[in-house]
């Protein structure tokens, strides 16, 4: 049961990140995700960098 729940969470997170990256099946516009601290902002889903769902795969070795 624990493995099934873990797999469900991993899959949901992967698909959520794919949507944020703009490659999911439900994406109609662009998502822009920033981290903001003390007036400084960093674009987390920069199209010039590795996609978040690919980074998730690289870190977890899942969905390959």
N, C-alpha and C positions, 0 to 999 in steps of 0.2 A: 504494500500500500504506500509506503514512504517513497519508493522509487517512482510510482505512478504520479504522486503529487509533485515530486521534484521535477519530473519530465514535463508535467503540465505547466509548472511555473517557468521553467527554462524556455519552453516553446512560446508561452505568452510574452515573455520579455523579449525574445528574439523578434517576434512579429511586431511588437510595439516599437522596438528600435528601428525595424525596417520601415515602418510608417513614418517615423521621425526623419529617417534618411531620405524619404521621398520615393522609395522603391516598393512600398507596400501596395496591395490591391485596392485599398480604400482611400488613398491619398488623392485629394482633389486640389490642394493648394500646396504651399510650402510651409513647413514647420521651421521655426527658427528658435533654437534652444541656447540660452545664454546662462552662464554663471556670473552673478553680479555680487561684488563685495567691495564696500567702501567706494562706490562710484566707478570702480573698474569692472569691465565686463569682458568675458571671454566666450567666444562663439564655440559651443561644444559640438555642434554638428556642421562643421565647416566642410563645404563640398570639395575643398582642395586637400582635405585630410582623409584618413581611412574612415569609411562608414562605421557608424556605431554598431550596427548588427554584425559587421565583419570583425570589429574589435572584440565584441562579445564572443564570437566564435573562436577567435584566436586565444582568448583568455580562458575559455571553458572547454575548448576542443569539442564543441557540439555543433550539430546541424551542418556538418561538412559533407 
